[in-house]
């Protein structure tokens, strides 16, 4: 079954249906970052490897200790 341009997927945090559009998914996950449900990390390693950057807070500290990640600094408007 192929996915159309308006497909929906469940958010792994809240279960809400959101678009498969990458920007829409990223904006939805950033909402959870503002709520404190997720932490956004940036992978600082080399190569084409780009792991998921939205991590649950209980896993984020362990990932930061590896040295391959840093917190994404974002300005908050709220």
Order of alpha helices (4+ residues) and beta strands (2+ residues): beta-beta-alpha-beta-beta-alpha-beta
